[in-house]
Amino acid sequence: MIPDPLHPAVVHLPLALAVLLPILILIALWLGRHADEVIPDKLRAIWIPVVFLALVMTGTGYFAQETGEDQEDRVEEVVSRDAIHDHEERAEVFVWMSALLLVASIAGLVPGATGRYSRYITLGMAIIVLVLGVRVGGSGGDLVYTHGAAQVYLEQ
C-alpha cells in the first residue's frame, strides 16, 4: 500500500543519508589513507560504498522533491505560497548539491592525486549537503508544524 501523502514517507531517507555520508567518508578516508599508492583496488573497494550512498541520496532526494511538487497544489490551500516556495528552493539546492557530490565521489575512484583531491572535495561537499539537508528539513517541518500543511490530509 502506497502512503498518501507520499512525500512525508520518502523525505527522511535522503536526509538520513546526508547525516551518515560525512561519517562514512571520514571512515573511508581513514581506511584508504595509504591504499591509493599501494593497492588501488583496495581503495576502490573502500570508496564504492561512498559512491553508492551518494547515488541513493541523490536519487531519493530527487524523488522526494518530485513527490513534494505533486502535493504542492493541495497544501497551498492552507499554507502561504512564500513558505512553500522557500521549502521548494531549499530542496532544489539540496538535490543539485547532492548530484555534484555524486560526481565528486565518482572522481574519487580515480587513482593518484586527482582521486585523492576528489575524495577530500567529496568530504567538504558532504558537509555542505548536510547543512543544506538540515535547512530543507527545517523548512519542511515549519510547513507541517507552524503553517499546518498536514491539515489538508486530516480533513479527508
PLY file of the C-alpha trace (Angstrom):
ply
format ascii 1.0
element vertex 156
property float x
property float y
property float z
element edge 155
property int vertex1
property int vertex2
end_header
0.00 0.00 0.00
1.40 3.38 -1.01
1.12 6.05 1.69
-0.95 9.15 0.98
0.60 11.66 1.14
3.77 10.05 -0.21
6.14 12.99 0.35
6.45 12.68 4.17
7.13 8.96 3.77
10.14 9.42 1.46
11.83 12.63 2.64
13.56 11.03 5.58
15.88 8.74 3.61
17.88 11.42 1.76
18.12 13.46 4.98
19.34 10.44 6.94
21.93 9.74 4.23
23.05 13.37 4.39
23.86 12.76 8.07
25.54 9.38 7.53
27.57 10.22 4.42
30.18 12.52 6.05
30.79 9.86 8.70
31.19 7.14 6.07
33.52 9.38 4.05
35.73 10.02 7.09
35.93 6.28 7.74
36.72 5.57 4.06
39.40 8.28 4.02
40.99 6.83 7.14
40.85 3.23 5.87
42.18 4.20 2.45
44.83 6.68 3.57
47.69 4.52 2.21
45.81 2.29 -0.21
45.98 4.70 -3.16
49.70 4.26 -3.67
49.94 0.63 -2.56
46.71 -1.13 -3.55
44.43 0.93 -5.82
41.84 -1.89 -5.94
41.55 -1.84 -2.15
40.93 1.90 -2.28
38.17 1.43 -4.84
36.56 -1.24 -2.65
36.64 1.16 0.30
35.29 4.10 -1.72
32.50 2.35 -3.67
30.06 2.43 -0.69
30.51 6.22 -0.61
29.62 6.44 -4.30
26.64 4.12 -3.80
25.23 6.12 -0.87
25.77 9.37 -2.75
23.80 7.89 -5.65
20.98 6.74 -3.35
20.90 10.12 -1.59
20.68 11.98 -4.90
18.03 9.65 -6.30
15.84 9.65 -3.20
16.31 13.40 -2.83
15.05 13.89 -6.37
12.13 11.52 -5.71
11.26 13.42 -2.51
11.39 16.70 -4.45
9.04 15.33 -7.10
6.56 13.97 -4.55
6.57 17.35 -2.84
5.77 19.10 -6.10
2.91 16.64 -6.66
1.36 17.66 -3.34
2.06 21.38 -3.61
-1.33 22.43 -5.02
-3.21 20.74 -2.23
-1.04 22.18 0.55
-1.42 25.69 -0.92
-4.98 25.56 0.43
-3.64 26.19 3.95
-0.01 27.32 3.56
1.26 30.54 2.00
2.91 30.29 -1.39
6.03 32.01 0.01
6.56 29.33 2.67
6.13 26.55 0.12
8.43 28.30 -2.35
11.14 28.67 0.29
10.99 24.94 1.04
10.94 24.07 -2.65
14.02 26.23 -3.36
15.93 24.66 -0.49
15.02 21.19 -1.77
16.26 22.04 -5.27
19.61 23.28 -3.91
19.92 20.11 -1.79
19.31 17.86 -4.80
21.68 19.78 -7.09
24.45 19.77 -4.49
23.84 16.06 -3.89
24.29 15.46 -7.62
27.57 17.42 -7.61
28.69 15.41 -4.58
27.91 12.24 -6.53
30.12 13.41 -9.41
32.95 14.25 -6.99
32.61 10.85 -5.32
32.85 9.09 -8.69
36.00 11.09 -9.43
37.30 9.79 -6.09
37.64 6.35 -7.69
40.43 7.65 -9.93
43.88 6.67 -8.62
46.55 9.23 -7.87
46.30 12.89 -6.96
43.08 13.51 -8.89
41.23 10.84 -6.93
42.77 11.91 -3.63
41.71 15.54 -4.12
38.27 14.42 -5.26
37.81 12.35 -2.11
38.57 15.34 0.10
36.34 17.57 -2.04
33.61 14.95 -1.57
34.00 15.25 2.20
33.66 19.03 2.04
30.63 18.75 -0.21
29.06 16.16 2.11
29.31 18.63 4.99
27.66 21.29 2.83
24.91 18.82 1.82
24.37 18.02 5.49
23.83 21.72 6.25
21.50 22.03 3.26
19.60 18.94 4.43
19.10 20.47 7.87
17.79 23.64 6.21
15.36 21.85 3.88
14.19 19.56 6.68
13.67 22.54 8.97
11.61 24.39 6.40
9.55 21.23 5.78
8.96 20.90 9.50
7.84 24.53 9.58
5.33 23.81 6.82
3.82 21.00 8.88
4.10 22.26 12.45
3.95 26.03 12.07
1.85 26.52 8.95
-0.40 23.45 9.32
0.35 21.73 5.99
-0.86 18.38 7.35
-4.34 19.80 7.93
-5.37 19.22 4.32
-4.81 15.50 4.81
-6.63 15.28 8.13
-9.84 16.69 6.66
-10.37 13.78 4.24
0 1
1 2
2 3
3 4
4 5
5 6
6 7
7 8
8 9
9 10
10 11
11 12
12 13
13 14
14 15
15 16
16 17
17 18
18 19
19 20
20 21
21 22
22 23
23 24
24 25
25 26
26 27
27 28
28 29
29 30
30 31
31 32
32 33
33 34
34 35
35 36
36 37
37 38
38 39
39 40
40 41
41 42
42 43
43 44
44 45
45 46
46 47
47 48
48 49
49 50
50 51
51 52
52 53
53 54
54 55
55 56
56 57
57 58
58 59
59 60
60 61
61 62
62 63
63 64
64 65
65 66
66 67
67 68
68 69
69 70
70 71
71 72
72 73
73 74
74 75
75 76
76 77
77 78
78 79
79 80
80 81
81 82
82 83
83 84
84 85
85 86
86 87
87 88
88 89
89 90
90 91
91 92
92 93
93 94
94 95
95 96
96 97
97 98
98 99
99 100
100 101
101 102
102 103
103 104
104 105
105 106
106 107
107 108
108 109
109 110
110 111
111 112
112 113
113 114
114 115
115 116
116 117
117 118
118 119
119 120
120 121
121 122
122 123
123 124
124 125
125 126
126 127
127 128
128 129
129 130
130 131
131 132
132 133
133 134
134 135
135 136
136 137
137 138
138 139
139 140
140 141
141 142
142 143
143 144
144 145
145 146
146 147
147 148
148 149
149 150
150 151
151 152
152 153
153 154
154 155
